[in-house]
Amino acid sequence: MAIRLKKWLGGLGVAALLSSSVGAQNGTLKIVVGYPPGATSDTLTRLVAEGMSKRLNQPVVVENKTGAGGQLGNQTVKAAAADGTTLLMTPVATMSIFPHSYAGRLSYDPFKDFAPVAHLTNFQIGLGVATQVPAQKLADYVAWVKSDPNKNSFYGSAASGSIPHFFGVMFGKAAGLNLQHVPYRGTAASMQALAAGEIAALSTVAADIQSLVQSNKARLLAVAGDKRSPSFPEVPTFKELGYDLSAIAWYGLFAPAGTPSAVIERLSKAAMDTVSDPQLNKRLLEMGLEPTGLGPDRLAAIMKADYDRWGPPIRASGFKPD
C-alpha cells in the first residue's frame, strides 16, 4: 500500500512538471526591454519577438520597463518566475558595464541572477561631429581640438556612465586630448544637440547617428569596431587610423537564473534562427546592427570578456553615479 501510494505521488509530481513545461511552451512569452518604444533596442526586440512567435508557435509580447538606464528591465526579469515565460532583451551596458560604473549600487548581479540565452547582434560606437566643425577626418578633429582646447574640447553622449561616455574618455587619452564630457538625457536629446551645433562632437552608437549623416547634419569620423561597419563602409575604424581602440557593443537575451536548460535551449534556438533569417538579417543591417546569432555559452563568454575589458577605463574616468 505504501509503495503504491509513493508511486502515485511520484506520478503526480511528474505530471505537474510536464504540465508546467507544456504551459510555459503554449502560454504567452514576454520579452522585457528596459528602454522606451522607438529606441533601437525596442525595434530589435519587436522584430525578434515576431520571429520567435512563429518558430515557437506561441504568442510573444514585448513589455517596456523603462528607468534607471535600463536597470528596471533587469530588475523585472530577475524577479520573474524561472519557467521560460519571461526573457530580458538588453545591451552590454546593463550586464558588463554597470557592475563597474554602479559598483555596490546595483540591485542585481548579472552573473548570478540571469541565464544567458542568445547573443543577437553587435553594434558599433562611433565619433561624430556637427557639420559646423571644420573636420572632414579624425586627424582634422584632433588638430581642431588642440588649436583651442578651452573652446573645442567638449563632446557629448546620450548618458553619463554609458559606453559612448567611457569610449570618449578612452579616445581622449589615446589622442592626447583633455576631452570634456557633456551628458544628455537620452539619444534623441543628444542627436538634437549635435544637429543644432550645441555640441561639437558626439560619442554615440553609430546606428543612431545614421539619420543625421544622411541629412547632412553631422559627419561620422570613425567607428570603434574591429572592422568597418556594414552601414558605413566608407568610414574607417579607429584602428585603421592608428588608435588601438575597440568598443563593440551588443544585444542579448537572458532568462531568470534557474530556468531549466531544456527551456533555455528551446528559446535560444528560436532566437538564433530568427536573426539568421535572410529577410530579418537585411533589416537589421539597415538599422546599423550586425546579426550574430550565438548561443548561451558564447554569450556568457563575451559578457565576461567585456566585463574585464571595461573595468580599467571606467575606473580611470573617475565616474561617480549621481
Steps between C-alpha positions, in 0.01 A plus 500: 500500500780742599693412183190558279436835674859605447479415128171687472646811665808473281276482195322814613836679527603400148160601367529839669841559346376399157196722537717795603732445202212477255343810650822697459527389138140566403440816703615852423873574502585851619820678399584791728709787362617778730477778242211700348303427181677631191852435627723263301479246782118513491484456121742208518298339779176522303658352188649214703169445681315466171750248368512298820120486514490329160770252593364421846137497386397711798425868565802717581440849639735787577486695825689828538624548857689827476703660774847528655677464165355155437541368853125476562467247220769285658335524840165394351642187340711411803176483702308301237428128520778283355259304281576626151215752482712815549817612324716812513628681193788724599820655366845435638478806727268359766689170519872581459532877556265585787667256744799737480335839458233428764711277721323427826179664383350244261202300624598204283809292423533448123694177547285341772147624434472422128548210261641592155269400212634650175738766370301670223685795349806717527492874453781749468591816688618796293613860529294754312534876461257778414524628143614837638822339624781543242601134509453257213727238656587386852847657471333834418285474811800425724687799356192722540460409866869564565478839329266631773445237772309734730235549233512185287552213744136430590333179383160359584339162553147377557566426867760533769642159586427355154740323264516808270591711804785268598613454141540878477726480805704227334533689172596825671778324688623323185500822297657714770188711538341618824144444375218631718186286520150649468225247583153523349173339602476232236583444136241738354620794712865437412422478128300822510790674676748381236275596208452847648873548556445523875777244540791463260551125528305198613613155607205286402357177368580521129153380403339787691687771310413353160204730434704812579779388268253429220341846542844672505457619858800306631808313387616165637880508523583149625345185646637285780451150359771254407381550143296765321127520559286355217280808540795737451749319274667830410576587865835370632550330834705661774748215459547585132579856605768393747303479825496162674138543608207263478147535635267234365165507672225240474145397579418169667212300643504378860265294719467503878762286673377147560308468174528133393770429241252332265289817500808716441599280207155528341486879536860543388442305180190706416689826558808395300288372210310830503805725456644258243195544277618676178218756497548600863875493451465762229270714716740493793793604282293793375450599865876503555498171691723204416314169552691229686271225631726341761398255772502522882863395550631756252285775651630416848861516379452831317324651801790405730764622252328839475470521879878454520567740208300798629605496865830691458370791284196545722715522811741733317213733408424570864129462425267516800127445451266773620 
